[in-house]
Amino acid sequence: MDVETFRRLLTEPGQALLAEIAQRAGVESDHALGSRLRTVHDGDFVAAAVTQNHLRGLARTKFGDDAARMYFTHDALEQATRASVATHRAQTLRSLGADAVVDLGCGIGSDLIAFARAGIAVRGVDIDPVRVEIARANLAALALPGTVEVGDATTATVAEDEVAFFDPARRTARGRVFRLDGLTPPWDLVAQRLAGRAVAKVMPGIGHDDIGDGVRAEWVSERGKLVECCLWGAGFAHPDAGTRVATVLPSGATMSGGGRPGPDGADTDEAGPVGRYLFEPDDAVIRAGLVADLAEQIDGWLPDRHIAYITTDEPADTPFARGYLVLDELPYRTKQLRAALQDLDVGTLTVKKRGVQVVPEDLIAKLRLTGSRSALIVLTRVAGAGRAFLVEPLARP
């Protein structure tokens, strides 16, 4: 879609076409609807409107009811920050005293929307004219103030009162990028800005050693899914500056610490046998290297010093981990495990595993269970040895 076609969607005929497509989609077949509309409008115009209607449907998972009034492209929607995460970041930035932000590589404006709603003056810059037009339209559609301009993030000027925000593109023509040196704008520019008042959204797999001195790194998960790492520049006078932070949404609960990442984010000298309860830390906690900190917080310990499970003798209410009641220990070897599960009349089995070379689907197939009951088992290591536990999920706090 080019700029001219998108601008046509914003006209009265364009809005009428979008409304008709939204009303008739699912009533008429896609082929019949498209064919009928092409007798009135040119094909590119209809295709653009149909695409917008489709993308609005997909965008509901990220933007909720706002999606019905917004505009997207496929690639920009994929990269766009989901509203809950952008809102958390914007509110945090506002609490740090930010009054203005420039989004260098703003895409379709998902973060601009959240910043503006938090009461921050927003300015967006993007090198793609179509995305600039869409970001402007999205601010207007949601009745939010702000400006968006075509420009190069690597050369754009940042005013003294503006916080620079980066969401570097992590996808090229070859696919998704997992290395810092493949980001656009380049990582060197982002790292330089992070020495001052700047914020950057980066991939959650960023290494701790790649985070600059004084930069606060916040790993964020939403409903148990790790979605990003947000880097807060050294120029912010924040009490958690230089620390590692885990935030879980939608609760917004946050924990921080020095961060001691091992192979699974759990390296610690404190380890012992499995108690009555087993806790699976949220991925944000693991990536932040705060598993040992969480264990201390809930008065627990690790069954294995290199694996991100925590165990306790008493129940613990925490938003930072999924808890299980340990019902029994089962044999670890397949033949003996099958016999034990048959004795329990298990036919439907769910397998969770961490730190062991087991493919759950393959194990379930080998067990050939035919009983009438369901069960959940955890396969992991305790003091380096493979172990199996029959568990029952605890109610979430």
N, C-alpha and C positions, 0 to 999 in steps of 0.2 A: 504494500500500500504506500502511495506517495503522499506528499503534503497536500496537494490539490484535492485528491480523493478524500482524504480525511477531513479536510475543511468542508467538503460538501456534506459530510455526515452531520456537521454542526448546524447546517442551515435548516430552515423550516421543513423543506421536502425530505431532508436527511433524517430529521427527528421523527417525521411521520412514517418514513420507511422503517426505521428501527422499531418504532412502536408496533407497526403492523406485523413485522417478523416475530417480535416477542409474543404477540397475541396469537398468531397462527401456528407458531412452531409447536409440533406435537399434534396439531389438529389436521393440518395437511402434511403430506409426505414432503421431505426435503426437495425431492425432484419436482413435485407438482408446484410447491410454493415458489421455488426458484424459477421455474419455467413461466409461471404466471407473472411474477414480478418483472421478468425480463421483457415482457411485452410492453411495459410502461417505462422501465429504466434501462440504462445501458448495463452491460454485464459486469464491468469493473465496480460500478456503484453498488449493485446488488450483492456481489461477492464480498465487498468490504463490509456491508451491513450485516450479512449473514454471519461473517466471521466474528464481528463484534458481539452479536447475540450469543454465539457459541462460547466465546471467551468470557463473557459476563457470567455464564453458567459455571464455567470452570473456576472463575475467580471468587465465587462465593465462599469457598473454603478458606481463602486468605482475607477477604474483605467483608464478608457478611452481606448485609443489605446494601451497603455502599456500592457493591459491584454492579448493581442494576443501573447505576447512573454514570459509571466510569467507562474508560476506554483503554484498550490494551493492544499489544502485539503478542504473538506467541512467545518469543524469546524474552521480551521484557516482563511478561507475567511470570515466567518461570523464575527469573532472577529477583523479582520484586519481594520486598520484605513483607511478611504477613502482618496484618494490622495490629495484632496483640503484641508482637515483638517490637514493632516500630513505636507503638504507644509507650511501652515500658522504657525504651531508649529515650524517647522525647521527654517523658516525665523526669527521668533521671537527669538529663541534660538541663532541663529547666531548674531542677533542684540545685544544680551546681552553679546557678546564676547566669546561664546563657540567655541573652536577649535576642541574638540574631545568629543565623547559621547559613552557610552557603554549601549546598549539596553539589559536590564536584563529580558529575556523572550521575545525574538524578534520575535517568530513565523515565518511567512514566509517572514519577512523583509520589511513590508510595510512602517514602520517608518524609517528603515535604508535607504531605497531608498530616502526618502525626505531629511533626514539629509545629505546624501552624495551629493545630488544635490544642497544643500545649501552651499556646500564647507566645511562641517564638516567631520573630520576623524571618521569613524564608526567601531565599534566592536559589534557583536551580540553574545548573550549567550542564549542558550535554552536547556532544559533538554531532548527534543524529537529529536532523531537523524534524523528522516525524515524531520522535520521542519528545522533543521539546513541545511540539504542538499538542501532543497527548497530555503531557504534564500540565500545561496551561489549562487545557480543557477539563482535566480532573479537578484541579483546584477550583475552577469556576463552577463545575457541576455540584461541588460540595460546599459552595459559597464560602470559600476560604481565601484569605489574602495571600499574595506572594507573586514573585516574578520568576520567569524562566527564560533563559537566553541560550542561543546557540554559541558554543565556545569549546575550547580545548582545556580539559581539566589540568593538563600539565603546565599551561601558561596562564591560566585564569588568575586574576588578582583577588586576594582575600583581604577584605577591609579589617581594620584594627579591632572593630567591635564584633566581627563575625567569627564563629567557630567553623572550621573546615570539617565537613563530613565526607567520607569516602565509602563507597560500596563498590570496590573494584570488580570489573567483569571477570567471571571465573569460567567463561566458556568461549572457545574459539571455533573456527570452522572444523577443527579436528575433534571437538567435543569438550567435555568438562576439564578444567585445569585444577590440579591438586598441588601445584608448586607456587611459592610466592613469586618466583621470577617470571611466571607466566601471566601475572595479573595486569589488568589495564584499568586505570592508570598504573604505572610501574610501582613496584613495592618500594624502591628507593625514595620516590617522592612521598609516598604515604608515611614511611618511617621517619623521614625528615620532618614532616608536619607534626607527627606524634610527639616530637620533642617539645611542642608547645600545646596550645589549646586546639586540639583536633580529636576527632572520633573516627574510627574505621570499623566497618563490618567486614570480617574476613572468615575464611573457612574454619570450621571447628577443629580441623586436624592440625592447625598451626602448632609448631613446636614451641615449647617454653623458651628455648634458647634463642628463638627468633624475635622474641618480644623485648623491646627496648627498655633500658633502665628507667624506672619511675613510671612506666606505663601500667595501668590497671587493666588486667585482662579478665573479661567476664564471659564465661560460657553459659549459653542460654538454651534451655530446652522448653518445648511446649507439649504438654500432655505426654511426657515421657520420650519425645523425639528430640534429639539434639539438633538444633537448627543453625547456630552460628556462634562465633566468638566476636565479642565487641571489645575493641581496644580504646581505652580512654587515655588521652594524651597526658604527658607528664606536666603540662602547664595547668592542669586542674588541681586546685587545693582540696583534694578529696581524702577523707580519713583512711580509705582503703588503697591509696596510691601505692603502686608497686606490688600489690598483692594479687592473688589469684582468687577469682570469685565464681561461684556457681549460682545461677538463678533458675528457678523452675516456675513456669507459667502453666495455668492462669493464676495460681495463688500469689505469685510475685515473691515468694520466700527466697531469701538470699543468704548464703553463708560464704565466709572468706577465710583465707589462711595463707601461709607461705607457699603452699603447693609443693608436694614431694612426689612427682610422677615416676612410677616404675613402669614395667612392661604393660601393666593394666591399670596404671594410675593408682596402685595400691601398695607400693613398696614401703614396708615398715618392719621394725624388729618385733612388734607385738603380734604374736600368733598363738593359737591354742585350739583345743578340740571344739567341735560344733556343739553349741548349747541348745536350748529349747526353741530358739527363734533364729531365723536366717534372713538377712536383709540384702537386697540387690540394689546398690546405689544407682541413682539416676546418672545417665551418661554425662550430664553437665558436671556432676561431682567428680566423676572419674577423670574426665578430660582436664579439669582444673587441678587434679592431683590432690584432692581433698578427702579421699577415702579414709585415711587414718584420722583426719580431723573429725569426720563424721562418726567414726567408731568411738572416739573419745567423747563426742557430744552425747551419744546415746548409751554410754557406759558399756561398750561392746569391744570386741576384738576380731581379728581376722583369722579364719581357719588356716589360711596359707598366706605368707607374707608377700607373695607376688600376685595374688588374685583378688579381684574387687568384689568379694563377698564379706559381709560383716555378720557376726553371730553374737547373740546375747542370751542371758538366762531369764531376763524379764522382758515383757512386751514394751515397745517404744513407739510413740506416735511421732512420725517425722515425715515431712513432705519431700524429703530428699532421697527416699529409698522405698522400694516395694518390699513389704514384709511377708514372711511365711512362718507358719507354725510347723516345726519339725515333728512329724508323727512317728517316724521310725527310720532306722538306717537299713538299707537293703544291700544285697550282694552287688558288687560292681561288675563282675564278669557276666557276660550275656546269658550263658546257660543257667547259672544259678539265679540271675535276676528274673529270667522268664519263669522259673519255678516259683519264686516268691510272689510274683505278680499273679500267676495262675491261682495260687492259694488264696489271694485276696479277691479273686473273681474279677480281675481287671480286663476290660475289653477295649476301652478307649484310653489311650495314654498320651499325655503331653510331656515332652522332655525339654527341660532348660539345662543349658550346659555352659560352663566357663572354665577355661584352662585345661581342657582335655580334648584329645583328638577323636571326637565322636560326631558323626553326622546324625542328628536326631531322626530324620526320616528313614535313614538306612537301619538304624537300631530298631525302630518301631516295626519295620518290615521283618527283620530277623526274629523278633520276639513272637510274632504270629499269635497275638492274644485274641481270645474269643469270649471273654467273660462279659458280664452285664454291668459292671461298674466302671466309672471314670477315675483316673488318678493323675497326679502331677508328681514328677520326680525331678530332682536336681542332681546333675552329674558335675562334680568338681574335684579339686584336689584339696586334701588336708595334709599339711606338712609334707607336701610333695607326692603323696600317693592318691590314686584315683578312688573316689568314694561316691556312693549313691544314697540319696535321702528321699523318702516319701514325705511330701510337704502339702500344706493346705494354705492358700492365700489368706492373709489377714485383711480385714476391711480397711480401706484407705481412710486416712484421717481427714 
